[in-house]
């Protein structure tokens, strides 16, 4: 048998077996039981977005700093210290 066919059969077999396990989380399908659960999920999303935004803004700041340093070097305004 070809390896692609074997992988397809194995994947199909796993999907059939794992069907019940994948469907056990009611929160993933929008069945929020209480307001407390809803509020905690909303705060989790806000925290994750805040962390992602913070890291991305640090990347932008770092690359802006590198761009500034490169322009200083190209313009000749950046001087190395005198070794004497």
C-alpha positions as CSV (number, residue, x, y, z in Angstrom):
1,X,0.0,0.0,0.0
2,X,1.1,3.5,-0.6
3,X,2.1,5.6,2.5
4,X,-0.5,8.3,1.6
5,X,-3.3,5.7,1.6
6,X,-2.1,4.3,4.9
7,X,-2.0,7.8,6.5
8,X,-5.6,8.5,5.2
9,X,-6.9,5.3,6.6
10,X,-5.2,5.9,10.0
11,X,-6.6,9.4,10.1
12,X,-10.1,8.2,9.3
13,X,-9.8,5.6,12.0
14,X,-8.7,8.2,14.6
15,X,-11.5,10.5,13.7
16,X,-14.1,7.8,14.1
17,X,-12.6,6.8,17.5
18,X,-12.1,10.3,18.8
19,X,-15.5,11.7,17.9
20,X,-16.9,11.4,21.4
21,X,-13.8,12.8,23.1
22,X,-13.8,15.8,20.8
23,X,-17.4,16.6,21.5
24,X,-17.2,16.6,25.3
25,X,-16.5,20.3,25.9
26,X,-19.8,22.2,26.0
27,X,-18.1,25.6,26.6
28,X,-16.4,25.2,23.2
29,X,-19.8,25.0,21.5
30,X,-21.3,28.1,23.3
31,X,-23.1,26.4,26.1
32,X,-21.9,28.8,28.9
33,X,-23.5,27.7,32.2
34,X,-23.1,30.8,34.2
35,X,-22.2,34.5,34.1
36,X,-19.1,33.8,36.1
37,X,-17.8,31.3,33.4
38,X,-18.6,33.9,30.6
39,X,-16.8,36.7,32.5
40,X,-13.7,34.5,33.1
41,X,-13.6,33.5,29.4
42,X,-13.8,37.1,28.4
43,X,-11.0,38.1,30.8
44,X,-8.9,35.2,29.5
45,X,-9.3,36.5,25.9
46,X,-8.4,40.1,27.0
47,X,-5.3,38.9,28.8
48,X,-4.1,36.9,25.9
49,X,-4.7,39.8,23.5
50,X,-2.9,42.1,25.9
51,X,0.2,39.8,26.1
52,X,0.2,39.4,22.3
53,X,-0.1,43.1,21.7
54,X,2.6,43.9,24.2
55,X,5.1,41.5,22.6
56,X,4.3,42.8,19.1
57,X,4.7,46.4,20.3
58,X,8.1,45.5,21.8
59,X,9.2,44.0,18.4
60,X,8.1,47.2,16.6
61,X,10.0,49.3,19.1
62,X,13.1,47.2,18.7
63,X,13.1,47.4,14.9
64,X,12.5,51.2,15.1
65,X,15.5,51.4,17.3
66,X,17.6,49.4,14.8
67,X,16.4,51.6,12.0
68,X,17.4,54.7,13.9
69,X,20.9,53.3,14.6
70,X,21.3,52.3,10.9
71,X,20.4,55.8,9.8
72,X,22.8,57.3,12.3
73,X,25.6,55.1,10.9
74,X,24.8,55.9,7.3
75,X,24.6,59.7,7.9
76,X,28.0,59.7,9.6
77,X,26.6,61.2,12.8
78,X,27.5,58.1,14.8
79,X,31.1,58.3,15.9
80,X,33.2,55.6,17.4
81,X,35.2,56.5,20.5
82,X,38.8,57.6,19.9
83,X,41.2,54.7,20.8
84,X,44.0,57.2,21.8
